[in-house]
Amino acid sequence: MSVEVVDPKEAQKRCQEQGWKLLDVRTVEEYNQGHPSGSQNIPYMIKEGGEMKPNSSFLSQVQKIFQPSDKILLSCQSGRRSSMAAKALKEAGYSHVADVDGGFSKWSSERLPIEK
């Protein structure tokens, strides 16, 4: 099951013009240090005992905010976690899912809008 990958500028355009929603799947700490403007945060991995472990409530948290028909762009720091999260959402029945290439690192390096 493949997931579409889009660059940050295309992601921002889709949010502004096509009603896509941006889901940042980094940890709360990472998100609070800066995130794409207008994004929501649901961590895909959480720190537990000094290790990163899957967030067992990720899918249930997503289902509280997003409908399976919503268009969702996923972003993390570099692209690894968002890729895994995007696949999980596709498997759960979300049909319009895309991964932001390069994550927040690339988003910020392209000087796209950031909130803190």
C-alpha positions as CSV (number, residue, x, y, z in Angstrom):
1,M,0.0,0.0,0.0
2,S,1.8,3.1,-1.2
3,V,1.5,6.5,0.2
4,E,1.8,9.7,-1.9
5,V,4.8,11.8,-0.9
6,V,4.6,15.6,-1.5
7,D,7.2,18.4,-1.0
8,P,6.5,21.0,1.7
9,K,5.6,23.7,-0.7
10,E,3.0,21.5,-2.3
11,A,1.7,20.5,1.2
12,Q,1.3,24.1,2.1
13,K,-0.6,24.8,-1.2
14,R,-2.9,21.9,-0.6
15,C,-3.7,23.2,2.9
16,Q,-4.4,26.7,1.6
17,E,-6.3,25.8,-1.6
18,Q,-7.6,22.3,-1.4
19,G,-8.7,21.8,2.2
20,W,-6.0,19.4,3.3
21,K,-5.2,19.2,7.0
22,L,-1.7,18.9,8.4
23,L,-1.0,16.4,11.1
24,D,2.4,16.7,12.8
25,V,3.2,13.3,14.4
26,R,6.3,14.4,16.3
27,T,6.5,14.3,20.1
28,V,4.8,17.1,22.0
29,E,8.2,18.5,23.0
30,E,9.3,18.6,19.4
31,Y,6.0,20.2,18.3
32,N,6.2,22.8,21.0
33,Q,9.6,24.0,19.8
34,G,8.1,24.9,16.5
35,H,5.6,23.4,13.9
36,P,4.0,24.2,10.6
37,S,1.4,26.9,10.9
38,G,-2.1,25.4,11.4
39,S,-0.9,21.9,12.1
40,Q,-2.4,19.6,14.8
41,N,-0.2,17.3,16.9
42,I,-0.8,13.6,17.6
43,P,2.5,11.8,18.3
44,Y,3.1,8.6,16.5
45,M,5.9,7.7,18.8
46,I,6.3,8.6,22.5
47,K,9.2,8.7,24.9
48,E,8.9,6.0,27.5
49,G,11.7,5.2,29.9
50,G,14.3,6.9,27.7
51,E,13.2,5.1,24.6
52,M,10.9,5.9,21.7
53,K,7.9,3.6,21.5
54,P,4.8,3.5,19.4
55,N,1.9,5.6,20.7
56,S,-0.7,2.9,21.4
57,S,-3.5,5.5,21.3
58,F,-2.4,7.1,18.0
59,L,-5.2,5.8,15.9
60,S,-7.9,6.4,18.4
61,Q,-6.7,10.0,18.9
62,V,-6.7,10.5,15.1
63,Q,-10.2,9.1,14.9
64,K,-11.5,11.7,17.4
65,I,-10.3,14.6,15.2
66,F,-10.3,13.3,11.6
67,Q,-12.9,11.5,9.5
68,P,-11.8,8.7,7.1
69,S,-12.8,11.0,4.2
70,D,-10.6,13.9,5.4
71,K,-7.5,14.8,3.3
72,I,-4.6,14.5,5.7
73,L,-0.9,15.5,5.2
74,L,1.5,13.9,7.7
75,S,4.7,15.4,8.9
76,C,7.4,14.6,11.4
77,Q,11.0,15.8,11.8
78,S,12.6,14.1,8.8
79,G,10.0,11.8,7.3
80,R,10.4,8.4,8.9
81,R,7.6,8.5,11.6
82,S,5.2,10.3,9.2
83,S,5.7,7.6,6.6
84,M,4.9,4.9,9.2
85,A,1.9,6.9,10.4
86,A,0.6,7.5,6.9
87,K,0.7,3.7,6.2
88,A,-1.2,3.1,9.5
89,L,-3.9,5.5,8.5
90,K,-4.3,4.0,5.0
91,E,-4.6,0.6,6.6
92,A,-7.3,2.0,9.0
93,G,-9.4,3.2,6.0
94,Y,-8.2,6.8,5.5
95,S,-8.2,7.2,1.8
96,H,-6.7,10.7,1.3
97,V,-3.3,10.5,3.0
98,A,0.0,12.0,1.9
99,D,3.4,12.2,3.6
100,V,5.4,15.5,3.6
101,D,8.8,14.9,2.2
102,G,11.6,15.8,4.5
103,G,9.3,16.7,7.4
104,F,9.6,19.7,9.5
105,S,13.4,20.0,8.8
106,K,12.6,20.6,5.1
107,W,9.5,22.7,5.9
108,S,11.6,25.1,8.0
109,S,14.5,25.2,5.6
110,E,12.1,26.3,2.8
111,R,11.0,29.1,5.1
112,L,7.4,28.1,5.2
113,P,5.1,29.5,8.0
114,I,6.0,28.2,11.5
115,E,4.3,28.7,14.8
116,K,5.7,28.2,18.3
